[in-house]
Every structure is written in structure tokens, then in C-alpha cells.
Amino acid sequence: MENKEILTESISDLLKNNFNDAIITDNKLCFIVDKDMYRVRMPNQGEQALVEHKRNLMQLEYGKQEGCVVKAKLIRDLKENNVVDIEQLNEEKEVLIKELKKYWFILATRDSEDEKKIAEYTEKINKIQNALQDVSVDISTYLIPCLQSRLEKFYLEYITVLCTEISVDNEWKRVWNTFEEFNLVDASLSNKAIANMTWLLLSRR
Amino acid sequence: MNIEQQIRKLARSIYYQNIYKSAKEIGSIQIFANNTNLSGLQTLLLFWLPIYESLYTDLHNKEWRYLDEKVIEDDCRCDAFLYWRSKIKEAELINHKKEEKKHKLKLKDKSNVTTFDIDFQ
């Protein structure tokens, strides 16, 4: 294909899909709260090292607190007290994954003409994926009090404090100077910043 | 549309496929504004770019009966196809290894070695 053709095709593709690639052009994500423009950015090495250090200190502090429990013990306690059996939930997930793979296999060998069957299997797959999501959310909700989950939450919040900026007169300025300031602020802003930071980091951790 | 769907849409677009191919061939072409400290979203795009490239290559070569553009466009059907393709390739690899093993065993068996009667006179 000629260069010009490639370029024309690329541009028409951009227009056709109403392309929004702002989420990946750089390592920042912008969002708006109450008409103000904010962004979260990736932490630099120094900030990352600082957060790791703070998390280690937090681990020592949580360890001293009453009711501090590690994941494995919490799973055991939940089972012994007949609250929930996490292992069983994980087994449920395994069964769902097997089911999902079965329908993937069937769907993959359908011709595009066979629209009815494709719609039927796609719906089944969506249902299984939703069920999988529900079980995963259940598991993580039950495990919120454990040390690992608390440290994960602390890490994410601290990194959000360091890397959330607001646009003031075309300049980016840090929103919160301390962790305490972040904890006092309106939850709608902090929650949105955390959500964006979660997306930005995604599988990096 | 959730963010992952959006990333996959970008990864299968002609625009990003072209940039990806050019970046592989010409080192000076960058996909992102930043070279280092990639975000999780950027890493996810880099995960999907070669997958869609392989799908387009297979489609071009008419490698699979059930692969067409509609499959590539539909995330659910695309996942299903990728899983199915990986299983087929896995099975092919196992068969190939079995054949290889059988072949080696045949060579080890002395009765399989061909002998010739040579007349030295």
C-alpha cells in the first residue's frame, strides 16, 4: 500500500471511530470535578520509593493495632465463624471459568453468518463474566479488613495524594500537600482521583 | 464503553496498527509522548497491539476458517477465537512432540537400521 493511501485510511479510521486516544498518549489521565480540570500522573522513581517507604512504616503501625489480621488468618476466621468460605467462592470461580472456556470454544467455531447462535452464546458468556465479577467483588469485600488489603488501599491513596494535580492558570499544581489534607477533603474529588489513579496504574502493581 | 474496551478499539485501529508497525521497523518512531514510566493503560495497549497484529496477519493469510473482520471487531468473539486458536496451536505442538518422540524411538530400535550386503570382491 502506498504511503498516501495508508495515511488517508488512517485518518478516515480516526474520524469514523470518533477516536479518543487521550487516555494513552502520555502517562497522565485528566478529569473534571466542579468545572475544575484535574489530572493524575504516574509517580516518578523518587515518589515511588517514598510511597514504598511509607507503606512499610504503615505495615509496622497496623501490626501494633488491635484486630490486625493477615489475609490467610482472616480467610480461616471467616470460615470457622461460618461467615463465608472464601475457598469455596474461589472454587465457584474455577467452575465459572471452565464454563466460560467451554462457551468460548463453541462461539469461536461459529460462522459470522450464524448471527442467532452468536447472539445466544455471547449472552451466555456475558452472564458468566458478570457472575465471575460478582464473586470476585464478594471475595475482595470480605477481605477488606485484612492487612494486605489495607496496605494496598494506603498505597493507592498515598500515591494519589502525591500525583493529583489541578490546572491553575495553565499550570499544574499539586492538590494536596499532606495526607491529612487529602483525608479532610470532599469525598467526591478524592474518590474520583483514586478511581483515575487505579486505571492509570492498572496492572503496573 | 469501559476503558479496556476503548484500549482494544485503539489497538485494533488501522492508525495504531500502522504506528506500531512503523515503530517496530523504524526505531525513531514513538507510540507515546513518554518513552519511559509507562502507565498501566499504555502497557495494556502494548499488550493488545501485537495480538491484533497477529489477527490481521492471520486474516490476510486466510489462516483460519472462522476468522473474519467481524470477529476482530467484536471483543467477546475475539476472546473466544484467541482462546480457541491457542488450544488448537497447543494441540498441534503436543502432536508434533509426540511424532518427534516416535521418530526418535524408531531410530533407537536397532531392527529399524537398514543393512546392506556389500560385495567387496
HADDOCK unambig.tbl for C-alpha pairs under 7 A between the chains (distance, minus, plus):
assign (segid A and resid 10 and name CA) (segid B and resid 14 and name CA) 5.66 0.50 0.50
assign (segid A and resid 10 and name CA) (segid B and resid 15 and name CA) 4.68 0.50 0.50
assign (segid A and resid 13 and name CA) (segid B and resid 14 and name CA) 6.65 0.50 0.50
assign (segid A and resid 13 and name CA) (segid B and resid 15 and name CA) 6.97 0.50 0.50
assign (segid A and resid 24 and name CA) (segid B and resid 41 and name CA) 6.28 0.50 0.50
assign (segid A and resid 24 and name CA) (segid B and resid 42 and name CA) 5.36 0.50 0.50
assign (segid A and resid 25 and name CA) (segid B and resid 32 and name CA) 5.11 0.50 0.50
assign (segid A and resid 25 and name CA) (segid B and resid 33 and name CA) 5.89 0.50 0.50
assign (segid A and resid 26 and name CA) (segid B and resid 32 and name CA) 5.81 0.50 0.50
assign (segid A and resid 26 and name CA) (segid B and resid 33 and name CA) 5.19 0.50 0.50
assign (segid A and resid 26 and name CA) (segid B and resid 34 and name CA) 5.70 0.50 0.50
assign (segid A and resid 27 and name CA) (segid B and resid 34 and name CA) 6.94 0.50 0.50
assign (segid A and resid 27 and name CA) (segid B and resid 38 and name CA) 5.93 0.50 0.50
assign (segid A and resid 27 and name CA) (segid B and resid 39 and name CA) 5.02 0.50 0.50
assign (segid A and resid 42 and name CA) (segid B and resid 39 and name CA) 6.37 0.50 0.50
assign (segid A and resid 104 and name CA) (segid B and resid 80 and name CA) 4.20 0.50 0.50
assign (segid A and resid 104 and name CA) (segid B and resid 83 and name CA) 6.98 0.50 0.50
assign (segid A and resid 105 and name CA) (segid B and resid 80 and name CA) 6.24 0.50 0.50
assign (segid A and resid 105 and name CA) (segid B and resid 84 and name CA) 5.52 0.50 0.50
assign (segid A and resid 107 and name CA) (segid B and resid 77 and name CA) 6.76 0.50 0.50
assign (segid A and resid 107 and name CA) (segid B and resid 80 and name CA) 6.27 0.50 0.50
assign (segid A and resid 108 and name CA) (segid B and resid 77 and name CA) 6.45 0.50 0.50
assign (segid A and resid 108 and name CA) (segid B and resid 80 and name CA) 5.08 0.50 0.50
assign (segid A and resid 108 and name CA) (segid B and resid 81 and name CA) 4.63 0.50 0.50
assign (segid A and resid 108 and name CA) (segid B and resid 84 and name CA) 6.27 0.50 0.50
assign (segid A and resid 109 and name CA) (segid B and resid 66 and name CA) 6.06 0.50 0.50
assign (segid A and resid 110 and name CA) (segid B and resid 66 and name CA) 6.68 0.50 0.50
assign (segid A and resid 111 and name CA) (segid B and resid 66 and name CA) 5.82 0.50 0.50
assign (segid A and resid 122 and name CA) (segid B and resid 76 and name CA) 6.75 0.50 0.50
assign (segid A and resid 199 and name CA) (segid B and resid 41 and name CA) 6.95 0.50 0.50
assign (segid A and resid 200 and name CA) (segid B and resid 39 and name CA) 5.60 0.50 0.50
assign (segid A and resid 200 and name CA) (segid B and resid 40 and name CA) 5.35 0.50 0.50
assign (segid A and resid 200 and name CA) (segid B and resid 41 and name CA) 5.83 0.50 0.50
assign (segid A and resid 201 and name CA) (segid B and resid 39 and name CA) 5.73 0.50 0.50
assign (segid A and resid 201 and name CA) (segid B and resid 40 and name CA) 4.53 0.50 0.50
assign (segid A and resid 202 and name CA) (segid B and resid 40 and name CA) 4.55 0.50 0.50
assign (segid A and resid 202 and name CA) (segid B and resid 41 and name CA) 6.58 0.50 0.50
assign (segid A and resid 203 and name CA) (segid B and resid 40 and name CA) 5.48 0.50 0.50
assign (segid A and resid 204 and name CA) (segid B and resid 40 and name CA) 5.27 0.50 0.50
